[in-house]
Amino acid sequence: RNILFIHMNKAEKDVWYNYYKMILHMNVIQQLNNINVRSLLMYGTKSDLINKYAEFFKKKLKQQHRIVFFKQSTHQLPTRRWRHVNDEIIQYVQKLETAPK
């Protein structure tokens, strides 16, 4: 915890403040129609806020997409479940490479 505390104190507080201020008023659902590429979405089942949006993603994404849920995981998938995340990415890309265009 001390290492994390020291690391977080190195962050530029103004940058983070502006980021959170911007995100607070952002509505991702309205922007889903603008996504025009195939997408791989990965979420942890413990991320209630994001999981709430999964149904919107399924309905609104125009291109082929895959949604993967990792059981007993939070939003920290790339750092905590990196092997599974990498496996999903590899499988997804391989499917795209062999799919008819």
Distance bins in CASP14 RR format, pairs under 12 A and 6 or more apart:
PFRMAT RR
TARGET T0000
AUTHOR 0000-0000-0000
RMODE 2
METHOD distances of the structure
MODEL  1
1 7 0 0 0 0 0 1 0 0 0 0 0
1 8 0 0 0 0 0 1 0 0 0 0 0
2 8 0 0 0 0 0 1 0 0 0 0 0
2 9 0 0 0 0 0 1 0 0 0 0 0
3 9 0 0 0 0 0 1 0 0 0 0 0
3 10 0 0 0 0 0 1 0 0 0 0 0
4 10 0 0 0 0 0 1 0 0 0 0 0
4 11 0 0 0 0 0 1 0 0 0 0 0
5 11 0 0 0 0 0 1 0 0 0 0 0
8 16 0 0 0 0 1 0 0 0 0 0 0
9 16 0 0 0 0 0 1 0 0 0 0 0
10 16 0 0 0 0 0 1 0 0 0 0 0
11 17 0 0 0 0 0 1 0 0 0 0 0
11 19 0 0 0 0 0 1 0 0 0 0 0
12 18 0 0 0 0 1 0 0 0 0 0 0
12 19 0 0 0 0 0 1 0 0 0 0 0
13 19 0 0 0 0 0 1 0 0 0 0 0
13 20 0 0 0 0 0 1 0 0 0 0 0
14 20 0 0 0 0 0 1 0 0 0 0 0
14 21 0 0 0 0 0 1 0 0 0 0 0
15 21 0 0 0 0 0 1 0 0 0 0 0
15 22 0 0 0 0 0 1 0 0 0 0 0
16 22 0 0 0 0 0 1 0 0 0 0 0
16 23 0 0 0 0 0 1 0 0 0 0 0
17 23 0 0 0 0 0 1 0 0 0 0 0
17 24 0 0 0 0 0 1 0 0 0 0 0
18 24 0 0 0 0 0 1 0 0 0 0 0
18 25 0 0 0 0 0 1 0 0 0 0 0
19 25 0 0 0 0 0 1 0 0 0 0 0
19 26 0 0 0 0 0 1 0 0 0 0 0
20 26 0 0 0 0 0 1 0 0 0 0 0
23 49 0 0 0 0 0 1 0 0 0 0 0
27 53 0 0 0 0 0 1 0 0 0 0 0
27 56 0 0 0 0 0 1 0 0 0 0 0
28 34 0 0 0 0 0 1 0 0 0 0 0
28 35 0 0 0 0 0 1 0 0 0 0 0
28 41 0 0 0 0 0 1 0 0 0 0 0
28 49 0 0 0 0 0 1 0 0 0 0 0
28 50 0 0 0 0 1 0 0 0 0 0 0
28 52 0 0 0 0 0 1 0 0 0 0 0
28 53 1 0 0 1 0 0 0 0 0 0 0
28 54 0 0 0 0 0 1 0 0 0 0 0
28 56 0 0 0 0 1 0 0 0 0 0 0
28 57 0 0 0 0 1 0 0 0 0 0 0
28 60 0 0 0 0 1 0 0 0 0 0 0
28 61 0 0 0 0 0 1 0 0 0 0 0
29 35 0 0 0 0 0 1 0 0 0 0 0
29 52 0 0 0 0 0 1 0 0 0 0 0
29 53 1 0 0 1 0 0 0 0 0 0 0
29 54 0 0 0 0 0 1 0 0 0 0 0
29 55 0 0 0 0 0 1 0 0 0 0 0
29 56 1 0 1 0 0 0 0 0 0 0 0
29 57 0 0 0 0 1 0 0 0 0 0 0
29 59 0 0 0 0 1 0 0 0 0 0 0
29 60 1 0 0 1 0 0 0 0 0 0 0
29 61 0 0 0 0 0 1 0 0 0 0 0
30 53 0 0 0 0 0 1 0 0 0 0 0
30 56 0 0 0 0 1 0 0 0 0 0 0
30 60 0 0 0 0 1 0 0 0 0 0 0
31 53 0 0 0 0 0 1 0 0 0 0 0
31 56 0 0 0 0 0 1 0 0 0 0 0
31 57 0 0 0 0 0 1 0 0 0 0 0
31 60 0 0 0 0 1 0 0 0 0 0 0
31 61 0 0 0 0 0 1 0 0 0 0 0
32 39 0 0 0 0 1 0 0 0 0 0 0
32 41 0 0 0 0 0 1 0 0 0 0 0
32 53 0 0 0 0 1 0 0 0 0 0 0
32 54 0 0 0 0 0 1 0 0 0 0 0
32 55 0 0 0 0 0 1 0 0 0 0 0
32 56 1 0 0 1 0 0 0 0 0 0 0
32 57 1 0 0 1 0 0 0 0 0 0 0
32 58 0 0 0 0 0 1 0 0 0 0 0
32 59 0 0 0 0 1 0 0 0 0 0 0
32 60 1 1 0 0 0 0 0 0 0 0 0
32 61 1 0 0 1 0 0 0 0 0 0 0
32 62 0 0 0 0 1 0 0 0 0 0 0
32 63 0 0 0 0 0 1 0 0 0 0 0
32 65 0 0 0 0 0 1 0 0 0 0 0
33 56 0 0 0 0 0 1 0 0 0 0 0
33 57 0 0 0 0 0 1 0 0 0 0 0
33 59 0 0 0 0 0 1 0 0 0 0 0
33 60 1 0 1 0 0 0 0 0 0 0 0
33 61 0 0 0 0 1 0 0 0 0 0 0
33 62 1 0 0 1 0 0 0 0 0 0 0
33 63 0 0 0 0 0 1 0 0 0 0 0
34 60 0 0 0 0 1 0 0 0 0 0 0
34 61 0 0 0 0 0 1 0 0 0 0 0
34 62 0 0 0 0 1 0 0 0 0 0 0
34 63 0 0 0 0 0 1 0 0 0 0 0
35 41 0 0 0 0 0 1 0 0 0 0 0
35 56 0 0 0 0 0 1 0 0 0 0 0
35 57 0 0 0 0 1 0 0 0 0 0 0
35 60 0 0 0 0 1 0 0 0 0 0 0
35 61 1 0 1 0 0 0 0 0 0 0 0
35 62 1 0 0 1 0 0 0 0 0 0 0
35 63 1 0 0 1 0 0 0 0 0 0 0
35 64 0 0 0 0 0 1 0 0 0 0 0
35 65 0 0 0 0 1 0 0 0 0 0 0
36 60 0 0 0 0 0 1 0 0 0 0 0
36 61 0 0 0 0 1 0 0 0 0 0 0
36 62 1 0 0 1 0 0 0 0 0 0 0
36 63 1 0 0 1 0 0 0 0 0 0 0
36 64 0 0 0 0 0 1 0 0 0 0 0
36 65 0 0 0 0 0 1 0 0 0 0 0
37 61 0 0 0 0 1 0 0 0 0 0 0
37 62 0 0 0 0 1 0 0 0 0 0 0
37 63 1 0 1 0 0 0 0 0 0 0 0
37 64 0 0 0 0 1 0 0 0 0 0 0
37 65 0 0 0 0 1 0 0 0 0 0 0
37 96 0 0 0 0 0 1 0 0 0 0 0
38 61 0 0 0 0 1 0 0 0 0 0 0
38 62 0 0 0 0 1 0 0 0 0 0 0
38 63 1 0 1 0 0 0 0 0 0 0 0
38 64 1 0 1 0 0 0 0 0 0 0 0
38 65 1 0 0 1 0 0 0 0 0 0 0
38 66 0 0 0 0 1 0 0 0 0 0 0
38 92 0 0 0 0 1 0 0 0 0 0 0
38 93 0 0 0 0 0 1 0 0 0 0 0
38 95 0 0 0 0 1 0 0 0 0 0 0
38 96 1 0 0 1 0 0 0 0 0 0 0
38 97 0 0 0 0 0 1 0 0 0 0 0
38 99 0 0 0 0 1 0 0 0 0 0 0
38 101 0 0 0 0 0 1 0 0 0 0 0
39 57 0 0 0 0 1 0 0 0 0 0 0
39 58 0 0 0 0 0 1 0 0 0 0 0
39 60 0 0 0 0 0 1 0 0 0 0 0
39 61 1 0 0 1 0 0 0 0 0 0 0
39 62 0 0 0 0 1 0 0 0 0 0 0
39 63 1 0 0 1 0 0 0 0 0 0 0
39 64 0 0 0 0 1 0 0 0 0 0 0
39 65 1 0 1 0 0 0 0 0 0 0 0
39 66 1 0 0 1 0 0 0 0 0 0 0
39 67 0 0 0 0 1 0 0 0 0 0 0
39 68 0 0 0 0 0 1 0 0 0 0 0
39 92 0 0 0 0 1 0 0 0 0 0 0
39 96 0 0 0 0 0 1 0 0 0 0 0
40 57 0 0 0 0 0 1 0 0 0 0 0
40 61 0 0 0 0 0 1 0 0 0 0 0
40 63 0 0 0 0 0 1 0 0 0 0 0
40 64 0 0 0 0 1 0 0 0 0 0 0
40 65 1 0 0 1 0 0 0 0 0 0 0
40 66 1 0 1 0 0 0 0 0 0 0 0
40 67 0 0 0 0 1 0 0 0 0 0 0
40 68 1 0 0 1 0 0 0 0 0 0 0
40 77 0 0 0 0 0 1 0 0 0 0 0
40 85 0 0 0 0 1 0 0 0 0 0 0
40 86 0 0 0 0 0 1 0 0 0 0 0
40 87 0 0 0 0 0 1 0 0 0 0 0
40 88 1 0 0 1 0 0 0 0 0 0 0
40 89 1 0 0 1 0 0 0 0 0 0 0
40 90 0 0 0 0 0 1 0 0 0 0 0
40 91 0 0 0 0 1 0 0 0 0 0 0
40 92 1 0 1 0 0 0 0 0 0 0 0
40 93 0 0 0 0 1 0 0 0 0 0 0
40 94 0 0 0 0 0 1 0 0 0 0 0
40 95 0 0 0 0 1 0 0 0 0 0 0
40 96 0 0 0 0 1 0 0 0 0 0 0
41 47 0 0 0 0 0 1 0 0 0 0 0
41 50 0 0 0 0 1 0 0 0 0 0 0
41 51 0 0 0 0 0 1 0 0 0 0 0
41 53 0 0 0 0 1 0 0 0 0 0 0
41 54 1 0 0 1 0 0 0 0 0 0 0
41 55 0 0 0 0 0 1 0 0 0 0 0
41 56 0 0 0 0 0 1 0 0 0 0 0
41 57 1 0 1 0 0 0 0 0 0 0 0
41 58 0 0 0 0 1 0 0 0 0 0 0
41 60 0 0 0 0 0 1 0 0 0 0 0
41 61 0 0 0 0 1 0 0 0 0 0 0
41 63 0 0 0 0 0 1 0 0 0 0 0
41 64 0 0 0 0 0 1 0 0 0 0 0
41 65 1 0 0 1 0 0 0 0 0 0 0
41 66 1 0 0 1 0 0 0 0 0 0 0
41 67 1 0 1 0 0 0 0 0 0 0 0
41 68 1 0 0 1 0 0 0 0 0 0 0
41 69 0 0 0 0 1 0 0 0 0 0 0
41 70 0 0 0 0 0 1 0 0 0 0 0
41 77 0 0 0 0 0 1 0 0 0 0 0
41 85 0 0 0 0 0 1 0 0 0 0 0
41 88 0 0 0 0 0 1 0 0 0 0 0
41 89 0 0 0 0 0 1 0 0 0 0 0
41 92 0 0 0 0 0 1 0 0 0 0 0
42 50 0 0 0 0 0 1 0 0 0 0 0
42 51 0 0 0 0 0 1 0 0 0 0 0
42 54 0 0 0 0 0 1 0 0 0 0 0
42 57 0 0 0 0 0 1 0 0 0 0 0
42 65 0 0 0 0 0 1 0 0 0 0 0
42 66 0 0 0 0 1 0 0 0 0 0 0
42 67 1 0 0 1 0 0 0 0 0 0 0
42 68 1 0 1 0 0 0 0 0 0 0 0
42 69 1 0 0 1 0 0 0 0 0 0 0
42 70 1 0 0 1 0 0 0 0 0 0 0
42 73 0 0 0 0 1 0 0 0 0 0 0
42 74 0 0 0 0 0 1 0 0 0 0 0
42 75 0 0 0 0 1 0 0 0 0 0 0
42 76 0 0 0 0 0 1 0 0 0 0 0
42 77 1 0 1 0 0 0 0 0 0 0 0
42 78 0 0 0 0 1 0 0 0 0 0 0
42 80 0 0 0 0 0 1 0 0 0 0 0
42 81 0 0 0 0 1 0 0 0 0 0 0
42 82 0 0 0 0 0 1 0 0 0 0 0
42 84 0 0 0 0 1 0 0 0 0 0 0
42 85 1 0 0 1 0 0 0 0 0 0 0
42 86 0 0 0 0 0 1 0 0 0 0 0
42 87 0 0 0 0 0 1 0 0 0 0 0
42 88 1 0 0 1 0 0 0 0 0 0 0
42 89 0 0 0 0 1 0 0 0 0 0 0
42 91 0 0 0 0 0 1 0 0 0 0 0
42 92 0 0 0 0 1 0 0 0 0 0 0
43 49 0 0 0 0 0 1 0 0 0 0 0
43 50 1 0 1 0 0 0 0 0 0 0 0
43 51 1 0 0 1 0 0 0 0 0 0 0
43 52 0 0 0 0 0 1 0 0 0 0 0
43 53 0 0 0 0 1 0 0 0 0 0 0
43 54 1 0 0 1 0 0 0 0 0 0 0
43 57 0 0 0 0 1 0 0 0 0 0 0
43 66 0 0 0 0 0 1 0 0 0 0 0
43 67 1 0 0 1 0 0 0 0 0 0 0
43 68 1 0 0 1 0 0 0 0 0 0 0
43 69 1 0 1 0 0 0 0 0 0 0 0
43 70 1 0 0 1 0 0 0 0 0 0 0
43 71 0 0 0 0 0 1 0 0 0 0 0
43 73 0 0 0 0 1 0 0 0 0 0 0
43 74 0 0 0 0 1 0 0 0 0 0 0
43 75 1 0 0 1 0 0 0 0 0 0 0
43 76 0 0 0 0 0 1 0 0 0 0 0
43 77 1 0 0 1 0 0 0 0 0 0 0
43 78 0 0 0 0 0 1 0 0 0 0 0
43 81 0 0 0 0 0 1 0 0 0 0 0
43 85 0 0 0 0 0 1 0 0 0 0 0
43 88 0 0 0 0 0 1 0 0 0 0 0
44 50 1 0 0 1 0 0 0 0 0 0 0
44 51 1 0 0 1 0 0 0 0 0 0 0
44 54 0 0 0 0 0 1 0 0 0 0 0
44 67 0 0 0 0 0 1 0 0 0 0 0
44 68 0 0 0 0 1 0 0 0 0 0 0
44 69 1 0 1 0 0 0 0 0 0 0 0
44 70 1 0 1 0 0 0 0 0 0 0 0
44 71 1 0 0 1 0 0 0 0 0 0 0
44 72 0 0 0 0 1 0 0 0 0 0 0
44 73 1 1 0 0 0 0 0 0 0 0 0
44 74 1 0 0 1 0 0 0 0 0 0 0
44 75 1 0 0 1 0 0 0 0 0 0 0
44 76 0 0 0 0 1 0 0 0 0 0 0
44 77 1 0 0 1 0 0 0 0 0 0 0
44 78 0 0 0 0 0 1 0 0 0 0 0
44 80 0 0 0 0 1 0 0 0 0 0 0
44 81 0 0 0 0 1 0 0 0 0 0 0
44 84 0 0 0 0 0 1 0 0 0 0 0
44 85 0 0 0 0 0 1 0 0 0 0 0
44 88 0 0 0 0 0 1 0 0 0 0 0
45 51 1 0 0 1 0 0 0 0 0 0 0
45 54 0 0 0 0 0 1 0 0 0 0 0
45 67 0 0 0 0 0 1 0 0 0 0 0
45 68 0 0 0 0 0 1 0 0 0 0 0
45 69 1 0 1 0 0 0 0 0 0 0 0
45 70 1 0 0 1 0 0 0 0 0 0 0
45 71 1 0 1 0 0 0 0 0 0 0 0
45 72 1 0 0 1 0 0 0 0 0 0 0
45 73 1 0 0 1 0 0 0 0 0 0 0
45 74 0 0 0 0 1 0 0 0 0 0 0
45 75 0 0 0 0 0 1 0 0 0 0 0
45 77 0 0 0 0 0 1 0 0 0 0 0
45 81 0 0 0 0 0 1 0 0 0 0 0
46 69 0 0 0 0 0 1 0 0 0 0 0
46 70 0 0 0 0 1 0 0 0 0 0 0
46 71 0 0 0 0 1 0 0 0 0 0 0
46 72 1 0 0 1 0 0 0 0 0 0 0
46 73 1 0 0 1 0 0 0 0 0 0 0
46 74 1 0 1 0 0 0 0 0 0 0 0
46 75 0 0 0 0 1 0 0 0 0 0 0
46 76 0 0 0 0 1 0 0 0 0 0 0
46 77 0 0 0 0 0 1 0 0 0 0 0
46 80 0 0 0 0 0 1 0 0 0 0 0
46 81 0 0 0 0 0 1 0 0 0 0 0
47 53 0 0 0 0 1 0 0 0 0 0 0
47 54 0 0 0 0 1 0 0 0 0 0 0
47 69 0 0 0 0 1 0 0 0 0 0 0
47 70 0 0 0 0 1 0 0 0 0 0 0
47 71 0 0 0 0 0 1 0 0 0 0 0
47 72 0 0 0 0 0 1 0 0 0 0 0
47 73 1 0 0 1 0 0 0 0 0 0 0
47 74 1 0 1 0 0 0 0 0 0 0 0
47 75 1 0 1 0 0 0 0 0 0 0 0
47 76 0 0 0 0 1 0 0 0 0 0 0
47 77 0 0 0 0 1 0 0 0 0 0 0
47 80 0 0 0 0 0 1 0 0 0 0 0
48 54 0 0 0 0 0 1 0 0 0 0 0
48 74 0 0 0 0 1 0 0 0 0 0 0
48 75 0 0 0 0 0 1 0 0 0 0 0
49 74 0 0 0 0 0 1 0 0 0 0 0
49 75 0 0 0 0 1 0 0 0 0 0 0
50 56 0 0 0 0 0 1 0 0 0 0 0
50 57 0 0 0 0 1 0 0 0 0 0 0
50 67 0 0 0 0 0 1 0 0 0 0 0
50 69 0 0 0 0 0 1 0 0 0 0 0
50 70 0 0 0 0 0 1 0 0 0 0 0
50 73 0 0 0 0 0 1 0 0 0 0 0
50 74 0 0 0 0 1 0 0 0 0 0 0
50 75 1 0 0 1 0 0 0 0 0 0 0
50 76 0 0 0 0 0 1 0 0 0 0 0
50 77 0 0 0 0 0 1 0 0 0 0 0
51 57 0 0 0 0 0 1 0 0 0 0 0
51 58 0 0 0 0 0 1 0 0 0 0 0
51 67 0 0 0 0 0 1 0 0 0 0 0
51 69 1 0 0 1 0 0 0 0 0 0 0
51 70 0 0 0 0 0 1 0 0 0 0 0
51 71 0 0 0 0 0 1 0 0 0 0 0
51 73 0 0 0 0 0 1 0 0 0 0 0
51 74 0 0 0 0 0 1 0 0 0 0 0
51 75 0 0 0 0 0 1 0 0 0 0 0
53 59 0 0 0 0 0 1 0 0 0 0 0
53 60 0 0 0 0 1 0 0 0 0 0 0
53 61 0 0 0 0 0 1 0 0 0 0 0
53 67 0 0 0 0 0 1 0 0 0 0 0
54 60 0 0 0 0 0 1 0 0 0 0 0
54 61 0 0 0 0 0 1 0 0 0 0 0
54 65 0 0 0 0 0 1 0 0 0 0 0
54 66 0 0 0 0 0 1 0 0 0 0 0
54 67 1 0 0 1 0 0 0 0 0 0 0
54 68 0 0 0 0 0 1 0 0 0 0 0
54 69 1 0 0 1 0 0 0 0 0 0 0
55 61 0 0 0 0 0 1 0 0 0 0 0
55 67 0 0 0 0 1 0 0 0 0 0 0
56 65 0 0 0 0 0 1 0 0 0 0 0
56 67 0 0 0 0 0 1 0 0 0 0 0
57 63 0 0 0 0 0 1 0 0 0 0 0
57 65 1 0 0 1 0 0 0 0 0 0 0
57 66 0 0 0 0 0 1 0 0 0 0 0
57 67 1 0 0 1 0 0 0 0 0 0 0
57 68 0 0 0 0 0 1 0 0 0 0 0
57 69 0 0 0 0 0 1 0 0 0 0 0
58 64 0 0 0 0 0 1 0 0 0 0 0
58 65 1 0 0 1 0 0 0 0 0 0 0
58 66 0 0 0 0 0 1 0 0 0 0 0
58 67 1 0 0 1 0 0 0 0 0 0 0
59 65 0 0 0 0 0 1 0 0 0 0 0
59 67 0 0 0 0 0 1 0 0 0 0 0
61 67 0 0 0 0 1 0 0 0 0 0 0
63 96 0 0 0 0 0 1 0 0 0 0 0
63 99 0 0 0 0 0 1 0 0 0 0 0
64 92 0 0 0 0 0 1 0 0 0 0 0
64 95 0 0 0 0 1 0 0 0 0 0 0
64 96 0 0 0 0 1 0 0 0 0 0 0
64 99 0 0 0 0 1 0 0 0 0 0 0
64 100 0 0 0 0 0 1 0 0 0 0 0
64 101 0 0 0 0 0 1 0 0 0 0 0
65 92 0 0 0 0 1 0 0 0 0 0 0
65 95 0 0 0 0 0 1 0 0 0 0 0
65 96 0 0 0 0 0 1 0 0 0 0 0
66 88 0 0 0 0 1 0 0 0 0 0 0
66 89 0 0 0 0 0 1 0 0 0 0 0
66 91 0 0 0 0 1 0 0 0 0 0 0
66 92 1 0 0 1 0 0 0 0 0 0 0
66 93 0 0 0 0 0 1 0 0 0 0 0
66 95 0 0 0 0 1 0 0 0 0 0 0
66 96 0 0 0 0 1 0 0 0 0 0 0
66 99 0 0 0 0 0 1 0 0 0 0 0
67 88 0 0 0 0 0 1 0 0 0 0 0
67 92 0 0 0 0 0 1 0 0 0 0 0
68 77 0 0 0 0 1 0 0 0 0 0 0
68 81 0 0 0 0 0 1 0 0 0 0 0
68 84 0 0 0 0 1 0 0 0 0 0 0
68 85 0 0 0 0 1 0 0 0 0 0 0
68 87 0 0 0 0 1 0 0 0 0 0 0
68 88 1 0 1 0 0 0 0 0 0 0 0
68 89 0 0 0 0 1 0 0 0 0 0 0
68 91 0 0 0 0 1 0 0 0 0 0 0
68 92 0 0 0 0 1 0 0 0 0 0 0
69 77 0 0 0 0 0 1 0 0 0 0 0
69 81 0 0 0 0 0 1 0 0 0 0 0
69 84 0 0 0 0 0 1 0 0 0 0 0
69 88 0 0 0 0 0 1 0 0 0 0 0
70 76 0 0 0 0 0 1 0 0 0 0 0
70 77 1 0 1 0 0 0 0 0 0 0 0
70 78 0 0 0 0 0 1 0 0 0 0 0
70 80 0 0 0 0 1 0 0 0 0 0 0
70 81 1 0 1 0 0 0 0 0 0 0 0
70 82 0 0 0 0 0 1 0 0 0 0 0
70 83 0 0 0 0 0 1 0 0 0 0 0
70 84 1 0 0 1 0 0 0 0 0 0 0
70 85 0 0 0 0 1 0 0 0 0 0 0
70 87 0 0 0 0 0 1 0 0 0 0 0
70 88 0 0 0 0 1 0 0 0 0 0 0
71 77 0 0 0 0 0 1 0 0 0 0 0
71 81 0 0 0 0 1 0 0 0 0 0 0
71 84 0 0 0 0 0 1 0 0 0 0 0
72 80 0 0 0 0 0 1 0 0 0 0 0
72 81 0 0 0 0 1 0 0 0 0 0 0
72 84 0 0 0 0 0 1 0 0 0 0 0
73 79 0 0 0 0 0 1 0 0 0 0 0
73 80 1 0 0 1 0 0 0 0 0 0 0
73 81 1 0 1 0 0 0 0 0 0 0 0
73 82 0 0 0 0 0 1 0 0 0 0 0
73 84 0 0 0 0 1 0 0 0 0 0 0
73 85 0 0 0 0 1 0 0 0 0 0 0
74 80 1 0 0 1 0 0 0 0 0 0 0
74 81 0 0 0 0 1 0 0 0 0 0 0
75 81 0 0 0 0 0 1 0 0 0 0 0
75 85 0 0 0 0 0 1 0 0 0 0 0
76 82 0 0 0 0 1 0 0 0 0 0 0
76 85 0 0 0 0 0 1 0 0 0 0 0
77 83 0 0 0 0 0 1 0 0 0 0 0
77 84 1 0 0 1 0 0 0 0 0 0 0
77 85 1 0 1 0 0 0 0 0 0 0 0
77 86 0 0 0 0 0 1 0 0 0 0 0
77 87 0 0 0 0 0 1 0 0 0 0 0
77 88 0 0 0 0 1 0 0 0 0 0 0
77 89 0 0 0 0 0 1 0 0 0 0 0
78 84 0 0 0 0 0 1 0 0 0 0 0
78 85 1 0 1 0 0 0 0 0 0 0 0
78 86 0 0 0 0 1 0 0 0 0 0 0
78 88 0 0 0 0 0 1 0 0 0 0 0
78 89 0 0 0 0 0 1 0 0 0 0 0
79 85 0 0 0 0 1 0 0 0 0 0 0
79 86 0 0 0 0 0 1 0 0 0 0 0
81 87 0 0 0 0 1 0 0 0 0 0 0
81 88 0 0 0 0 1 0 0 0 0 0 0
81 89 0 0 0 0 0 1 0 0 0 0 0
82 88 0 0 0 0 0 1 0 0 0 0 0
82 89 0 0 0 0 0 1 0 0 0 0 0
83 89 0 0 0 0 0 1 0 0 0 0 0
83 90 0 0 0 0 0 1 0 0 0 0 0
84 90 0 0 0 0 0 1 0 0 0 0 0
84 91 0 0 0 0 0 1 0 0 0 0 0
85 91 0 0 0 0 0 1 0 0 0 0 0
85 92 0 0 0 0 0 1 0 0 0 0 0
86 92 0 0 0 0 0 1 0 0 0 0 0
86 93 0 0 0 0 0 1 0 0 0 0 0
87 93 0 0 0 0 0 1 0 0 0 0 0
87 94 0 0 0 0 0 1 0 0 0 0 0
88 94 0 0 0 0 0 1 0 0 0 0 0
88 95 0 0 0 0 0 1 0 0 0 0 0
89 95 0 0 0 0 0 1 0 0 0 0 0
89 96 0 0 0 0 0 1 0 0 0 0 0
90 96 0 0 0 0 0 1 0 0 0 0 0
90 97 0 0 0 0 0 1 0 0 0 0 0
91 97 0 0 0 0 0 1 0 0 0 0 0
91 98 0 0 0 0 0 1 0 0 0 0 0
92 98 0 0 0 0 0 1 0 0 0 0 0
92 99 0 0 0 0 0 1 0 0 0 0 0
93 99 0 0 0 0 0 1 0 0 0 0 0
END
